[in-house]
């Protein structure tokens, strides 16, 4: 049976051509192949297993392994003698339904082995070509069957449409009863009603408005959705006056297909001078349904259902041309229950600047935008067009680093698409704004999600304005804002995954924030690169991968920092150890991939390989300075920034660590490292 390490399983099955070889031949074969063919070593594991690892990774010892499941899809050859081949041959045949591509003569030199490899490569190429040809033929036959079915179905629809429409049958009705549901729909409200009928045969739906006269300047979108699959079966939009009484909407034809639970969804927004009243039924009128309201200030469930009517007809018996029907939305899949989807990251990088261009860094390679804010300054981005599709919530993900002095606030506005706003002041006064998140106080360090409902946005498209504002603080240290992602969501539950819905007015307004200051009190940053270089490091998560304590008194915490960003440098994974060595704390680095330093300092090694250790004991100032002096200036700055935020890194790691870990001791050690570095900097500052 073939085995590998969990971290290598995806690479084993990534489809790249591979040659699996006994470990004793790996060194010789490594020079034969370029990057187009991967060479993996094979080693016995246990009684009957064989461990496979790439030659560019060190052999694993004592690590947990997993079964490969199936042989590598694009394996060209297996170079193994009889003892090792015997462990794999039967498993390979049963798992892949084919013989193992074995080259058993592994004792000869290159002159003997290369012809055997070329012959095996030719055989495997023929096998792959035959499989590709079979797949192509099957795809062609499937396409032909689909086209024939579509043509026959179209002929049937044409014949059926020549008959007069069959009258629909009222299948379900919840009559208005009691007081209506009064909604302040200025910011947009979404109401979801699960219906006690299946989708098959539904041909018309209606809801009831409780009013004596028409409601002006109202717009809404009504959708009929198959709840289990999330498929939109019908969608209608209307703008203008909303008449009182029943609002009926026809489908082009009765819904065909499998029976699913019907879900009625109403997004509605109206004038701010008059509440909107939707009629409700009696509390006991609907047993198998539920009503959910999503509004700018949160979501809640109702004990009474909406008043509605559902008509059905025989599939194929009615063909009508409905008014206000949104043909482009039919058959779209709305997000699954509680799911969230990210928009293309290029949207952020391509955003236009409304204010503070000098404070922005656009990193196209990593699709991120960073703002470095001086005291009493602000920045604003404008995204002209954001595709919402069938989503109901818009989420903006950010990460921030706020200096101890001062305050950082963040906000977002939904605006009309392709219409450039006049500025933050105009948006704050309501001009051109469809929805406002309110100004959110950013945490000192960490993530923040700004969330806004986008119910009622016309054509599923909008513009977006993102803003950041800093008040006060020291001018030497900029506040950092990194806009990471824009996501859309379709919530079904009362909560939205732990993210609070935006409420306007939670924090001070931008006009109030800058009132009484000589703006800008400190000039806006003119050199964004220099400002970014002074920012503290940012990261997504920290994982504690290992703890060790030896009888000699040595201890360490092995830390893995995911998505570490400092200045313009980034590591998908940055690994180092925080150790207690010779009675004092120290940082330890090894040349993992990706490497921590631009240039690795030569020198210290142990039995595990190259090691770079920086001591932080009270009596190790000279040694620490010597070790840091061996680094490139940018690498030295990286180590010093890590020390500055080491307590924060440990706090992040301890959040998921074992409770018996002596956290307070390690946090005191981290604080002592930071204090030692601060003392070393004091003469420089003087």
NORDAVEN-V893769 format. One record per helix or strand of 2 or more residues. SS is the DSSP state (h for helix, s for strand). FROM is the first residue (numbers start at 0). LEN is the number of residues. If there is no record, write none. Layout:
ss,from,len
SS,FROM,LEN
SS,FROM,LEN
//
This chain:
ss,from,len
s,1,4
h,5,7
s,17,5
h,22,7
s,37,8
s,48,6
s,64,3
s,74,5
h,81,15
s,101,2
h,109,52
s,168,6
s,180,3
s,188,10
s,201,8
s,214,12
s,230,12
s,244,6
s,260,9
s,275,3
s,290,5
s,297,5
s,307,5
h,326,3
s,339,3
h,345,4
s,351,4
h,356,3
s,359,4
s,367,6
s,376,11
s,392,9
s,406,9
h,423,5
s,432,4
s,439,2
s,444,9
h,457,3
s,460,11
s,478,11
h,509,4
h,527,6
s,540,9
s,554,12
s,568,13
s,583,6
s,604,2
s,608,2
s,611,4
h,620,9
h,632,12
h,645,9
h,662,23
//
